[in-house]
Amino acid sequence: MKKSELQTPAILVDLDILEYNIKRYQDLCKKHNKQLWPMVKTHKSIEIVKMQQKAGATGFLCGTLDECEGICQAGIKNIMYAYPVASEASIQRVIALCKKCNFFIRLDNLDSAKLLNTAAESQGIKINYTVIINCGLNRFGVQPERVVDFANSLKQFKSLMFKGISTHPGHVYAASKHEDIPKYVEDEKGAIKTAVNALTAAGFTLELITSGATPTFFGSISDKNINIFHPGNYVFNDAIQMSTGIAKESECALSIYTTIISHPLPDRFICDAGAKCLGLDQGAHGNASLKGFGHVKKHPEITVSSLSEEVGILHINGSTSLKVGDKIEIIPNHACSSANLTSNLIGCRGENIEKIIAVDMRGNSTVKVK
């Protein structure tokens, strides 16, 4: 089947670019003797997890317990969950995962730790954890200067096993140009160094020192402290990565395939892809370099100026060769959001449709109606 025969809108993945991105990041980890444990929430697909594993990924970071359970069932052994848990349902899922794989959770507070320890103790198991370090995102995490006090306070919980530290320089997504990124790299590396030095001096052994975000990856990969990296968006890339020079258009694997269905004004087209394909993301922390709601491939004269749920308004800047009935590809601002809006990604090589990739780890698997 040819791409041009597809019903639109459709969410495409260029398999050549996907494979290139996976190999590129894995090769850099190998070159610097680092482990790659990619973040799964970008694609939520067991098939892509298997591609990453085949390329050399030795573990995975997950953004939901659904993802943890999905890749565990698929045979992945090293699994880390990015956040603490506090609800009874989530704690029991963590307990079950610890019995099936080499599972790690992240902690930054005593209350969650106490709940987990009580549950683990009742089940006669141990739970591996890393301490979350705040390197500037100001979401989860303890300050690097306070990590020893926090780690010492966790020693009371005999069913929790300290394995190291983790951070996420997610505040890098506030960068509006490539020249901004080194600052965030230094935040990441500096926070890790402070925490590692303090913990080592206090007698702690750090098996895992983990960090990562796609924009800081190239600047941090040679860091002497970090031994595991967690980029996620790199498999697809998107307009946000393009805005800071982390990726080129030719390195963006995911796009929205859409048809121009109306030309109501001389400077306006309407396409049949809206917010339910492209998302409304314009950068989690604000990004002044983004223009509109996606990047139209090969047509710089077109701006995705606004979105309804099912259609998009395209502003024509000057002249264009496009007309009603033509199909275009739009690279979304945030590929992770677009992937989460579909159950299937259409895998293409050139103009040929090669396969369907299931997005099979989204939703809430704990909801059961009796």
N, C-alpha and C positions, 0 to 999 in steps of 0.2 A: 504494500500500500504506500502511496506517495503522501507526503505531508500536505500537499495542496488539496487532497481529498478529505482531509479531516473536517469533522464538524467543529465549528468554533463557538465559544472560546475553548481552548485546550491549553494545558500546561505542559510544555515540552522540556525535555532534557536532551541536550546534545551529548551523546555518549562518548564521542571522541574527546570533547572538552572535559567531561566528568572524569574520564580515565586519566587524562593529562594532569588535572588538578590533584587527584589522589596520588599519583606517582610523584609529582613535583614535591609535595610536602613530605611524603614518606622518604624520598631520597635525601632531602635536607636533614631529616631526623637521623637517618642512617649515617650521613656524612659527619654529623656532630655527635654521634654516639648517644642519641636521645631516644626515648620511647615516645611513640605517638598513640595517645588514647583519645581519639576524636570525640567531639560532642555530637551526640546522636540527634538532639532535638532539631537540628537543621533539616534533616530529611525524613526522620521517623520511619525509615524503611529497612527491613531486615536484609533485603537484597543489596542495598548499598553498604550496609554494615559488612556483609560478606565480601564485597569488593574491597573495602578498606582493610579487612583482615587478611585477605589474600595478598594485598600489596605489602603487608608487614605490620599493621597495627596490632599491638600486643594487649590492648585493653580498650575500654570505652567509658566515656563520661555520659551520663544520662540526665535529662532535665525533668523526666517524670518517672514514677515507679512503673507505669505501663511500659515504658521503654526498657527499664531494667529487666522486667519480667519477660518481655518479648525477646531480648537478645540472650537472656539466660536460657530460655527454652530453645533457642537456636544453637546453643552450645558454646556461647562465649563464657570464658572463665573469669577474667578480670573485669569487674564492673564497679564503677564508682557513681554514687548518686550525689548530685551537686549541692543539695540543700539539707538542712536539718529536718526532722519530722517531729510532730507533736500529737497528732490524732491517733486514737487507738487503732483504727483501720490501717493507717500508714505504718505504724510501729509493727503490727503483725505481718504486714507485707515485707518489711525489712527483715524480720526474724526468719521468715520463710526463705528469702533470698540468701541469707547467710548460711542456710543449711544446704544450698544448692550450688553456690559458686564462691569465688574469692571476692567477697563483696566489701566495699568501703563506703562509709557515709561521711559527711562533713559536719562538723559541729562548731558553733560559736557561742553557745549559751549553756548554762548549768541545768536549766529546767528541762530542756530537751534531752540532755545527757542523762539526767536522773530517770526520766521516763523510759528511755531506751535500756538503761542498765537494769532497771527493775524487771522489764520484760525479758531481757536476755538471761538474767539470773534465774527467773522462773522456768526458763526453757533449757537451762544448763548449757548455754552457748556463749561464745565470745563475739563481739562486734568490733570490726576494724574501723578506725576513724582517722581522718586528718582534721587538723584545726584550720578553720578558714581565717586567712589573713586579709585585712582590708588594705588594698594598695591604692585606694583613691576613688573607687566606685561609690563607697559609702552606702552599701546595701547590706550585705552580710559581712561578718568578720570582726576580729579583734584587731586593735592597733598593734603593729609589729613590736612596739616597745613594751606591750603588756602581755605578750604571748607566753612568757615563762610563768607568770602568775596564773594565767588561765590554764595552761597545761598542768601545772602543779595541782590546781583545784580539781582537775579531772581524775587525779590519781585515786581519789576515794571510791571511784566506780570500778570495781574489780572485774566486771564483765565487759568493759570497754578497753580496747587495745589501741594505744597510740601508735600510729604508723608514719606520721609526718605532717606536712602542712600543704595547703592549697590556696591559690588566689585566682582572681579573674579581673584583668584590667579592662573591664567593660566600659569604663568612662572614656576610653579611646574613641568611642563612637560620637563623641562631641567634636572630634577633629573635623575641620572643614577643608584642610589642605594637607598634602603629603608632608610638608615641613613641620606640621604640628605633632606628628606621630612620635618622634624620638622622645619628647617629654613624657609621654605615657609609657614608653618602654622603660625609661629610667624610673618612673614610679613603680612599675612592676618589679624590675630587678632590684631596686633599692629596698623595697619592702621585704622581699624574699631574703635578701642578704642580711638585713637587720634581724629578722626572725631566726634565720639559720644560725647566725653567730651567737645570738642570745641563748637559743635552745641547746646548741652544742656545748657552750660554756657551762650550762646548767646540768650537763650530763645526759641529755636526751639523745637517742639515736633516731635519725630521720631516714626511714627507708624510702618514702615517697616525698618528693618536693615537686609539686605540680602547679602548672599555671597555663594560661593560654587564652588568646583571642586572635582571630585571623589577622587583624591589622598590625598587631605587635609581634607576630610570629617571626618575621624575618629579622627584626632587631634583637629578639631575645633568644633565638635558637642557639647561639654560642655561649649563653650564660653558664658559668661554671657551677652554679647551684641547682638550677632547675633540671630535673632529669626526666620529667614527663610533661608533654605538651598536649593541650586540649583545643585546638582550633576546631570550629564547626562549619562556619559559613564557606570555608575554602572550597568545599566540594562543588558548590554552585557559583559562588561569587554573585554580586548584584550591583545595582546602581550606587549603593552606599560605598562599596569597595572601589568602584570606579571613581567616585568623587574625590577620593584621597590618593589615587594612583596605586592602590594595592592590586588592582586588577584592570585589565583592558577589556574592551568589548569582546574581543576574541577569546577571553578566558572566562566568560560568563556562560555557564552551562544551562541555566534555567531561564526560560522565557515564556511569556503569555502569547499564544497565537490567536489572533483576533481579526475579524472582518470589519472593514469600514462599511457601515450600513446607512449613513445619511450624510448630507452636505448642506445643512440648513442655512449657513452663512458663508460668505466668501472666505473667511478666515477660520472656519470651523468644520471639523468632521465629528461624527459620532461613531464609536466602535462598539462591538457587542461584548466587550469585557469591562467589568466594573470593579467595585471594591471587593466583591466576592472572589475575584481572581487575583487582583493586584494588591489588595490591602490598602489601608490608609496611612501606612507608616511613612514618615518623613524623617526618620532618625529618632532613636529612643531618647536621645539627649539633646535633640535639636541639631540640625545640620544645615547651615546657611548655603552650602555649596550645591544642595539638591534642588533641582528645578522640576516641580510637578511630581507626578506619582509613578514615574518610571522612565526608562530610556528607550526610545524607539530605535531599533537597530537599523542602520544604514539610512536613516532619515533624520538628520540633525535639525531639519526645518520644522519638525513636529514636536510639540510639547504636550504631554498628558496633563492638562490643566486642572481637571476636576473629575470626580467619580461619583456616579450613583451606584446602587447596589449591583446592577446588571449591565450598565453601559458606562462608557467613558467619553469625556469631551476632549477632543484633540485640537489644539490651537495651531494654526498654520502660520508660520513666521516667513512671510515672503511668498515665493512660488514653490510648487511641488508637482511632481509627476503622478502622485497618488490620486485615486478616484474611488467612487463608491463601487464596492464589490472586490476591491483589492484586499489582500491579507497582509498583515504586518506582524512583526514580533516585538514585544515590549519586555525589556529586562526590568523586573520589579525593583523598587527601592530596596526591599528586604525579602530575599528569596526564601528565608525560613518561614515567614508568614504565608507566602503563596503556596509553598509545599504543604502546609498544614490545612489549606483550604480545599484540598482535593484528596480523593481516595486513590487516584492513579496518575502517575506521570507517564507521558508518552515519550519513550526512548527512541531517538532518531540518529541516523548517520547520514549526513547530507540531507537529501530530499526523501530518503527512505525511512519508513517506520520500521524499526527492528523489534521492539518489544514494549510491553507494558510493565512498569515498575510500580508495585503496590506500595502505597503509603499506609502501612499496616500496624503502626503503633501510635495512633492518635485516638482521642476520645477518652472516656473514663470507663475502664474495664470493671470497676468495682460496683457499678450500678446494675442491680439485678431486680427486675420486677417479678414478684410472685403472683 
